[in-house]
Amino acid sequence: MSDTSPVAGKTIKHTAIYAPGIVLGRVASLIMLPIYTRFLTPADYGVIELLSMTIDFVSVILGFGIGDAVFRHYMLYEEPRDQREVVSTALLAIAALNALGVTLLAAFAGPLAEAVLGSSGQASQLRLFSLSLLFAGVSETGFVFIRAQQRPWLFVSLSTLRLVLQLGFNIYFVVVKRMHVEGVIYSAVLSGGIMCTALTTYTGLQAGLRWSAAKARELFAFSWPL
């Protein structure tokens, strides 16, 4: 009983630290709601929601839910080299697949905008917003890696940074510049790009950039059915 108590205590402590970081990752929209209702029209809300749904749909098709698979397989392996290979393989795979998704969205932005938004004239918005697909996927892999390393304070710090970036860019583009839908898109892309760069750098330095075909098969076999 005494052997498991320290482990249980550490788990509870880490969970208590992670919780605010997880909440911070989702609180930006709630904080921005009063500002959005003042500076965005109902039509703006509709466009943003349809763009987000389109990106989410593509992310599901491309296996965006690989985060759970990374965490699971990282814990299954005991050797640090194997653990690093799981993370680096996932990072490379999700970056390649989501880059493919961005390319396809850019190539077919006109017909997609016509079908989803009712106007091909908004294709440029879809092309720009599609970059968030790549940034979010890579960033998620980095956040999962940090949790697997049991570094809760780093997780919370980066989650706080993401929140500050989202709020700062939103206020600047939506409130100060009055850019409406474009402002929300610019905010998402810029904050996502900065976080993606930071987390990719961290993950690359910690795990390297090694590819394992066997581990890739394991990861996608687990994540795609989900």
C-alpha positions as CSV (number, residue, x, y, z in Angstrom):
1,M,0.0,0.0,0.0
2,S,2.9,2.3,0.8
3,D,4.4,1.7,-2.6
4,T,1.4,3.0,-4.5
5,S,0.6,6.0,-2.3
6,P,3.4,8.2,-3.7
7,V,2.3,7.3,-7.2
8,A,-1.4,8.0,-6.5
9,G,-0.4,11.3,-4.8
10,K,1.7,12.4,-7.8
11,T,-1.1,11.5,-10.2
12,I,-3.7,13.5,-8.2
13,K,-1.2,16.5,-7.9
14,H,-0.5,16.4,-11.7
15,T,-4.2,16.2,-12.5
16,A,-5.0,19.2,-10.3
17,I,-2.3,21.1,-12.3
18,Y,-3.4,19.9,-15.7
19,A,-7.0,20.8,-15.2
20,P,-6.5,24.6,-15.4
21,G,-4.4,24.2,-18.5
22,I,-7.1,22.2,-20.2
23,V,-9.7,24.7,-19.3
24,L,-7.5,27.6,-20.5
25,G,-7.4,25.9,-23.9
26,R,-11.1,26.3,-24.3
27,V,-11.9,29.5,-22.4
28,A,-10.9,32.0,-25.1
29,S,-14.2,31.8,-26.9
30,L,-16.1,32.3,-23.7
31,I,-14.1,35.4,-22.8
32,M,-14.5,36.8,-26.3
33,L,-18.3,36.1,-26.4
34,P,-19.4,39.6,-25.2
35,I,-16.9,41.2,-27.7
36,Y,-18.1,39.0,-30.5
37,T,-21.7,39.8,-29.9
38,R,-20.9,43.5,-30.2
39,F,-18.5,43.5,-33.2
40,L,-19.7,40.5,-35.2
41,T,-23.1,40.1,-37.0
42,P,-25.2,36.9,-37.0
43,A,-24.0,36.4,-40.5
44,D,-20.4,36.6,-39.4
45,Y,-21.1,34.0,-36.8
46,G,-22.6,31.7,-39.4
47,V,-19.6,32.0,-41.7
48,I,-17.2,31.3,-38.9
49,E,-19.1,28.3,-37.8
50,L,-19.4,26.8,-41.3
51,L,-15.7,27.3,-41.9
52,S,-14.9,25.6,-38.6
53,M,-17.2,22.7,-39.4
54,T,-15.5,22.3,-42.8
55,I,-12.0,22.2,-41.1
56,D,-13.2,19.8,-38.4
57,F,-14.7,17.4,-41.0
58,V,-11.4,17.3,-43.0
59,S,-9.5,16.8,-39.7
60,V,-11.6,13.7,-38.8
61,I,-11.1,12.2,-42.2
62,L,-7.3,12.6,-42.0
63,G,-7.0,11.0,-38.5
64,F,-6.7,14.2,-36.5
65,G,-7.6,12.2,-33.3
66,I,-4.2,10.7,-33.0
67,G,-3.5,12.4,-29.7
68,D,-5.0,9.5,-27.6
69,A,-3.0,7.0,-29.7
70,V,0.2,8.9,-29.0
71,F,-0.4,9.0,-25.2
72,R,-1.4,5.3,-25.1
73,H,1.6,4.0,-27.1
74,Y,4.1,6.3,-25.4
75,M,3.1,4.7,-22.1
76,L,3.2,1.1,-23.5
77,Y,6.9,1.4,-24.4
78,E,9.4,1.4,-21.6
79,E,12.6,2.3,-23.6
80,P,13.0,6.1,-24.0
81,R,14.2,5.6,-27.6
82,D,10.9,3.8,-28.4
83,Q,8.9,6.5,-26.6
84,R,10.6,9.3,-28.6
85,E,10.0,7.4,-31.8
86,V,6.3,7.2,-31.1
87,V,6.1,11.0,-30.6
88,S,8.3,11.9,-33.6
89,T,6.5,9.5,-35.9
90,A,3.2,10.9,-34.8
91,L,4.4,14.5,-35.4
92,L,5.7,13.8,-38.9
93,A,2.6,11.8,-39.8
94,I,0.1,14.3,-38.6
95,A,2.1,17.2,-40.2
96,A,2.2,15.4,-43.6
97,L,-1.5,14.4,-43.5
98,N,-2.7,17.8,-42.4
99,A,-0.5,19.5,-45.0
100,L,-2.2,17.3,-47.5
101,G,-5.6,18.5,-46.1
102,V,-4.5,22.2,-46.4
103,T,-3.4,21.5,-50.0
104,L,-6.7,19.9,-50.9
105,L,-8.8,22.6,-49.2
106,A,-6.8,25.3,-51.1
107,A,-7.2,23.5,-54.4
108,F,-11.0,23.0,-54.1
109,A,-11.7,26.2,-52.0
110,G,-13.9,27.6,-54.8
111,P,-16.4,24.7,-55.1
112,L,-16.3,24.1,-51.3
113,A,-17.0,27.7,-50.5
114,E,-19.9,27.7,-53.0
115,A,-21.3,24.5,-51.5
116,V,-20.8,25.4,-47.8
117,L,-21.0,29.2,-47.7
118,G,-23.1,29.8,-50.8
119,S,-20.5,32.0,-52.5
120,S,-17.2,31.1,-54.2
121,G,-16.1,34.6,-53.4
122,Q,-15.3,33.5,-49.9
123,A,-12.8,30.9,-51.1
124,S,-9.9,33.0,-49.9
125,Q,-11.2,32.9,-46.4
126,L,-11.4,29.1,-46.5
127,R,-7.8,28.9,-47.9
128,L,-6.4,31.0,-45.1
129,F,-8.4,29.3,-42.4
130,S,-7.3,25.9,-43.6
131,L,-3.9,26.6,-42.2
132,S,-5.4,26.2,-38.7
133,L,-5.9,22.5,-39.6
134,L,-2.1,22.0,-39.8
135,F,-1.2,24.2,-36.9
136,A,-3.8,22.6,-34.5
137,G,-2.8,19.0,-35.4
138,V,0.9,19.6,-34.8
139,S,0.3,21.6,-31.6
140,E,-2.0,18.9,-30.2
141,T,0.8,16.3,-30.7
142,G,3.2,18.6,-28.8
143,F,0.8,19.1,-25.9
144,V,0.2,15.3,-25.6
145,F,4.0,14.8,-25.5
146,I,4.3,17.2,-22.7
147,R,1.6,15.4,-20.7
148,A,3.3,12.1,-21.4
149,Q,6.5,13.5,-20.0
150,Q,4.6,14.5,-16.9
151,R,5.5,18.2,-17.1
152,P,2.3,19.8,-15.9
153,W,3.7,23.3,-15.3
154,L,5.0,23.5,-18.8
155,F,1.6,22.4,-20.1
156,V,-0.1,25.1,-18.1
157,S,2.4,27.8,-19.2
158,L,2.0,27.0,-22.9
159,S,-1.8,26.8,-22.5
160,T,-1.7,30.2,-20.9
161,L,0.4,31.5,-23.7
162,R,-2.1,30.2,-26.2
163,L,-4.9,31.9,-24.4
164,V,-3.1,35.2,-24.3
165,L,-2.2,35.0,-28.0
166,Q,-5.8,34.2,-29.0
167,L,-7.3,37.0,-26.9
168,G,-4.7,39.5,-28.0
169,F,-5.0,38.8,-31.7
170,N,-8.8,38.7,-31.5
171,I,-9.0,42.0,-29.7
172,Y,-6.6,43.6,-32.2
173,F,-8.2,42.3,-35.4
174,V,-11.9,42.2,-34.4
175,V,-12.1,45.2,-32.0
176,V,-9.3,47.6,-33.1
177,K,-9.2,46.8,-36.8
178,R,-12.9,45.9,-37.2
179,M,-12.1,43.1,-39.6
180,H,-15.1,40.9,-38.7
181,V,-14.7,37.3,-40.1
182,E,-11.3,38.0,-41.5
183,G,-10.2,39.2,-38.0
184,V,-11.2,35.9,-36.4
185,I,-9.4,34.0,-39.1
186,Y,-6.2,36.0,-38.8
187,S,-6.3,35.6,-35.1
188,A,-6.7,31.8,-35.3
189,V,-4.0,31.4,-37.9
190,L,-1.4,33.7,-36.2
191,S,-1.9,32.3,-32.7
192,G,-2.0,28.7,-34.1
193,G,1.2,29.3,-36.1
194,I,3.1,30.7,-33.1
195,M,2.0,27.8,-30.9
196,C,2.8,25.3,-33.7
197,T,6.3,26.7,-34.1
198,A,7.0,26.7,-30.3
199,L,5.6,23.1,-29.8
200,T,7.3,21.7,-32.9
201,T,10.6,23.2,-31.8
202,Y,10.2,21.7,-28.3
203,T,9.1,18.3,-29.5
204,G,11.9,18.2,-32.1
205,L,14.6,19.0,-29.5
206,Q,13.2,16.5,-27.0
207,A,12.1,13.6,-29.2
208,G,14.1,14.2,-32.5
209,L,12.6,13.6,-35.9
210,R,12.8,9.9,-36.5
211,W,10.3,7.9,-38.6
212,S,9.1,4.4,-37.7
213,A,6.8,2.7,-40.2
214,A,5.9,0.0,-37.6
215,K,4.9,2.6,-35.0
216,A,3.0,4.6,-37.5
217,R,0.9,1.6,-38.3
218,E,0.2,1.1,-34.6
219,L,-0.8,4.7,-34.1
220,F,-3.2,4.9,-37.0
221,A,-4.7,1.4,-36.4
222,F,-5.7,2.7,-33.0
223,S,-6.8,6.3,-33.9
224,W,-8.7,5.9,-37.2
225,P,-11.5,3.8,-35.9
226,L,-12.2,6.4,-33.2
